[in-house]
């Protein structure tokens, strides 16, 4: 069973669910804003990240690497899926800006996935899972594979 925001009950201990019940801008919306005025894209990004911040405020700070599952809910089929999923950029940047993630680079966000549905209210449901850093205890270099272990 999932809660609106917080740890899921019955899932892994490092899993958190967060619902953002807002229709986020698509890539086309963002491109349109950037072309309209040299500051409009930046203003849009800042406002959207601020809006997302309200919903992620109660999330814990993640110190370990995470995976993020994005479940996008659209209220119609008009927007292409890749344009909808573009908003993950806003979500990940908001998580970093709010201090929930140290960074959204590959060391801190190791994977993400997208799923989609049509529903009454648009938004996105995040499932953030902490993962064990596979190179945490073996001393290997993540970019070198087994050769980096010196064995």
Order of alpha helices (4+ residues) and beta strands (2+ residues): beta-beta-alpha-alpha-beta-alpha-alpha-beta-beta
